[in-house]
Amino acid sequence: MGTTLEENKPPRVIQLANDCAAALQEMGLGGAELTAPQMIALARKKSGLDDFGEGDFFEALSRLLESCQRDAELNLVGRLALRADILHCLRHRLLLQRDRTLHPEIQQEQVVAPVFIVGLPRTGTTILHTLLMADPAHRAPLTWQVMEPSPLGDENRERRIRKTARSLSCLRWLAPAFSQVHAVGAELPQECVSLMSLSFLSDQFDTMYNIPSYRRWFLQQDLSPAYAWHRRFLQHLQFGRSECRWILKAPAHMFALPSLLSVYPNARFVQTHRAPLEAITSVSSLITILRRVFSDSVDPVEIGREAMRYWAQTLERFLEDRQRLESPRVCDLPYQEIRRDPIAAVRKIYDHFNWPLSDSIEERMRQVLAHQPPEQVGTHRYLPAQFGLEAAEMGNLFRNYCARFDLPVQETNGHADAQLAYATPGRRAASTVVIPARGAVFGP
């Protein structure tokens, strides 16, 4: 049986379209490059709005566009997606600012002690996020809310959900094996790092496109403005429903803990822990599959090596920064515990933070596990060698992390993530995972 990476092939019609566009580019007939002024003017024209709200984003947008067009070797789909993606971010920034102007009381919303689920990618964070959402006391940004956040509340809810579902269907068509890696759904909880994209300071762009010059610049920036927009977005989603506790998730938050705490000084954290070789190989496979939608020149080894260095540095930084936090503010959970008994893992979170967990809420969580949609069942298969990853080198880079949390460098299976992995009485059920929301990437 091949790996997920080997099985993933775009539809033949897309390959032909990309080949034709590449031939035209070689003849000097490619489209004009996108610029920040051009995209800003287009967003204003299409929306009929002018005010982008607080915070300067021109340099970040300019650097992103320049790197995409210089470094990313985008195919036709990639160039169309980039244009739609940037326009989506600009348009929704305008719409959120319009809503805030019409309802100035939004800025009075208090986001109190949100909980951030963090850890290496592919370490059980999504199943925890999904189960915690079974508690009515909790809420998370849903995919349709992130991709279609305006107007406020549930106005035109069904239309917005349908529009989001169409965009997600396009991704499934373009990357047929992606559902083996990430289950997508308009009404599933979404990674909250998506909320930072409107600042154009987000590593989500790097997930889609190979943009090393933007990445180098991004890693040197103060991300407080990005978290300020994160908070503005949460205020917008929370308006009129302030009693719920936000449960948020994204591995990337480990990179910028001081910036996060400058905006959310009372934040709490759940950190998941897994053998790094499997985690880094799995996320490298995910990034490779996603980038191959947008470029015909994708190097899995380059992706794997970069992921290894980035996450080793990020973990070192986070473990140092989290020493500022009192121990009751961080709950640590091993991946194997989550995989073996996710309900027990959730119970450990409730005990750590002294939250009440009734029998009825626990039963709702069990029902979530027992009723995953069948299309979310599958196995993500990968091999470390495909990405230039070796246990010895990984052990050296992650030595301190593994020692602190008593982790092996490599798990015993060493080759696959089974989505069909979370047991409930009488059956096994798939974890639900969501791709980073990039907005209406393939929409109008």
N, C-alpha and C positions, 0 to 999 in steps of 0.2 A: 504494500500500500504506500502510495506517495505521500509527501507532506502537503499541507495546506497550500504552501507557497507554490509548489509545482502544479497543483490542480487549478490555481486561479488564473483564468484567461478571460480577457474582455471579449465581448461579442465580435464576430468577424466584421460586421459593418463598421464598428468603431475603429478596429485596426485599419481598415481601408481608408476611412476618413482621416485618421491621423497620418497615414502614409501620404495621402494626396496633399494634405496641408504642409507636410514636411518638404515635399517636392516643390511646392509653390514658394516656400520660404527660401529654398536654395536658389530659386530663380529671382529672388528679390521681390516677390509679390506678397510677402506676409503682411499682416496688419500692423498698424502703427503701435508703438509701445504706449502703455498706459502711464499717465503721470498723475501725481496727487492733485494739482489744480484741475485737471480735466475731470477726474472722478468726483471731486467735490462739487464742481459746477453741475455735473450730470445728476448727482443725488439731489441737489437743490431744485433742479428743473423738474425731475420726476415726482418729487414729493410736494413741491410748492412751498417748501419751508426753508428757513434760512439759518436758524439758531441751532448750533451743534452743542450748546451747553458748555459747562466748565471744563477747562483743561485743554492744553495745546496738544494736538495729535499730528500736526503736519509733518514733523520730522520723522516720527515713527512710521507713518503711512508712506512717506517718500522712500525711506530706507527699505521698507518691505517690498514695495513695487520694484525698486531698482534691483534688489537681490533676486526676486522672482524672475525677472526678465534677463538678468545677467548669469545667474547661477543655476536655476532650476531646470533648464532644458525642457520647458513645458511643451507638451503636444497640443493638438487642437483642443481636446477636451480640457486640458489644464489651463489653456489661455482663456477659454470661455468660462471655466469655473472661477478663475481668479477674478475676472471682471465682475461676475455675478456676486462673488463673495464680498469683494470690497464694496460694491454698491449696496449690498444688503446691510453691511455694518454701518455705513454712512447713513443710509435711509432710516434705519432703526434708531440710530443715535438722534437724528432729527425728530423722529416720532416720540421718543421717550422725553425729549426736552419739551416738545409741544404739550404732552400730557402733564408734565411737571408745571408748566406755565399755567395751564388751565386749572390745575388742582394743586396749588402751592402747598397745601397741607401734606402732600406726599413727603416733603422734606422733613416733616416732624416725626415720621415713622422711626421707631427705635428698633434696631436689630440687636437684640440682647443675647449675649453668650451663645453665639452659634457654635455648632459642633462640626469640626472638619475631620473627615475620614481621609487619612493619608497613608503612604507606604509606597514601596516600589510598585510600578505598574504590574497588573496581573497577579495580585496577591490577596484576592478575596474582598476587595473594597466594595465591589458592585453588589455582591449578594448581601453584604451588611447594609448597604444603602437601601436596597430594595426591601429588606425585612423591616428595617426601622421605619420605613414609610407606611407600614401596616398599622402603626400607632396613630390614631387621629390627633394626638398631641404634637405630631411632627409634620413637617412638610419639606419638600425639596423642589427646586426648579424642575418642571417637566419639560420634555423636549419641545413640545409645541409652544410652551410659554417662552422658552428661550429663543426659538426661531421666529415666533410671531408674537412679540410681547405687547404690542399695541393693537387695539385700545385697552384700557384698564379692565381688569377683572375678566369675567367670562363672556363679555359681549362678543358676538359672532364666534363663539367657541367652536362650534362644529365646522364652520368654514375654515377656521385657522388650523384645526386638527387635520382636516382633509388636505389642505395645502402642504402642511408639514409631511404628511404621509406620502404625498406624491414625490416630494424631494428625496425622501428616504428610499422610495421604490427605485428611483433613478440610480442611486448608489448601489443597490442590490443588483441591478441589471448590469452596471458597468464592472462590478467586482463580484462575480457570482459566488466565490468562496468566502466572502467576507462574513456571511452569517455564521460560519463555523468559528469565527473569531469574536465577533461582536454581534449580539442581537440588537436590532434597532427597532424603535417603536415611538410613535408620536406622543404616547401617553406614559412613557417610562421616565423615571428620574434621570436627570441629566447632570453630567459633570459641571460644576459651577465655574470652572475656569473659563467656560464659554462666555460668562458674563463680562470678562475682561477684554474680549476681542474688540469691543467698541472703542477702546483706547488705543488699539493697534499695538499694544504691549502685551503680547501673548505668545506662549510657545506652541499654541495650537497651530499657528501658521507653519511652524517648522515640522509639525507632524504630517501635514499634507504635502509640503514642498521642500525640496533640498535647497535651503537658503543659508549657507554658512556665513555670508557677510552680515546678513540681518541677525543671525543667531549670535555672532560674536559681539555685535553692538548691543543686542538685547540683554545679554548676560552681564553687561556692565552698567545697566540702568537701575535707577531707583524705581521700584515698582509700586510705590505708594499711590501715584495717580491711577494705576490700573486697579488697585484695590478700592480706591475712592469710587470708581465707576462700578465696580463689583457691588459696593454698598448701595449706590444709587439704583442699580438694577433690582436688588433685593427689596428696597423700599417700594419700588414700583410694583413688584409682584405681591408684596405683603399688604399693600394699601387696602384697608377695610377688613383685614384679617390678621391682627397683630398678636393674637394669643398663642400662635403656634411656634414651636421651637424649630429653627432651621437646622436641617441635617444636610451638610454639604460634602462634596467629595471631589478630590483631584490630587493625584500624586505630585503635580507640579507645585503645590503649595509649600512643599518642603524646601524648595529653592529660595523662598522669600519670606521666611517666618518673621523677621523684624518688620517688613513692610506690612504684612498681614496684621500683626499685633498693633501697629500704629493706627489702623482703622478699626480693628476689633480687639481692644485690649482685654476683653473678658472671654475670648474664644477658648474652647476646649477641643481636645484632639483624641481621635482613636487612630493608633498607628498599627498597621498590619505588618507581619514579618514573614519572609519566605526565603528559601535558599536562592541566592542571587543568580546563579547560572540559569535556572528555569525562568525566573522573572524577566531577566534581560533578554534571553532568547525569545521568549513569547512576545514581548513588546516589539522586538526587532522584526519579527515576522509580521506583526500587525502593521507597523509603519511601512514596511516594504510593500505589502499588499495594497495599502492605501495610496502610496506615492505612485505605484504603477498605473493607477487610474489616470494620473495627471502628467506623467512623463514616461517616455520609452527608454530612458537612460537611468536606470536605478541600480545601484550597487549594494546588494545585501550585506556584503562584508563591511563596507564603509558605514552603513547604518548600524550594524552590530557593534563595531568598534567605537563609534561615537556614542551610542547608547551606554555602553559599558563605562566609558570615561565620565560622561555626564552624570549618571546616576551614582557612581562612586563618589564623585565630588559633592553631589547634592546631599547624599546621606551623611557624609562627614560634616557638612555645614549644618544640616538640620539637627544632628545629634549634639553638636556644640551649642546651637542656638536654643534648643529646647531645655537646656539646663537652667535657663531663666525662669522656666515655668515650675510652679509647685507640682509635686507628683500627682495630687488629686486631679489635675487638669489634663492628664494624659493617661489613656488606657491602652496598654499594649496587648496585641492579640496575635499569636502564631497562625500562619496560614493553614497548617495541618489541623489545628483545632477548629477553624472555621469550616474546613472541608469535611472533617469527620462529623461534626454536629453543629450546624450553624445556629440552631436555636439556643444551645448552651452557650455559644460564643456571644450571641446577643444578650442573653441573660447576664453574662459577665460584664457587659457594658452598662446595663441598668444598675447592677450592684455597685459598680465603680463610681457612677455618678449619682447614686442614691435616687434613682428614678423609680417610681412605682410601676410594676409590671403585673397586670392582672391576668387571671387565667383566660379571660376572653380575648385580650390582646395577643397573648401567646398563641391561642388557637387561630387567630387571624393570620399570624405569621406562618403557622403550619399550613394553612390553606394557600398562602402565597406560594410556598414551596411545592405544594401538591398540584397546583394548577398553572404551571408555566405553559405558554403556548408551544405546540409541537415544533414549530419552525425554529425554536430556540435550542433545540436539542442537536448536539453534534460534538465533534471532537476536533480540537485545534492541534494539528500535528506539526512538529518542527524538530530540527536537529541543530545543536549549537554550531557544528562545523559549517553550516550554510552561512553563518554570520561571522565567521572568524573568531568564535569564542571558545576558550579552553578553560577547564576547571582550575588549572594551576595558576594562570594569570588572574582569573577571577578571585581566587582565594587570596592572592596577594593584595589586590585592590580593595577587597571588602573584608579584610582580616579583622579590623576593629569592630565593624558592624556585626559580623558573625560571632565574634567572641562575646560581645556585650549581650546578645540575645540568644546565645547557645544554638546557633544555626549551622547546619552543614553548608558547604559551598554548593553542593549538587544534591538533588533529591534522588531517591532510588529509581524512579521511572526515567528521569532525565531526558524526556523527549516529547511530552504532550501535555496539553491542558484538556482534561475532559470537562466540557460544559455539563455533561450528564454526571454531576459529581456530588450533588448535595442531597443527602439521604433524608427521607421522611418515612414514617411507618408505612410499610406496604408498597413503597415505590421509591424511585430516584427521580430527581427533577433537575432541570437545567438552571444555571445561574442566568440572570438577565444582566446584560451589559449594554452600554450605550456608546456609540461613537461620539467623539467631540462634536458638538453642534457647530456647524460652520455656517448656519443660516441657509437661505435658499440657494445653495450652491449651484443647482441646476435649474433654478426657477427663472421667472421672467426678470 
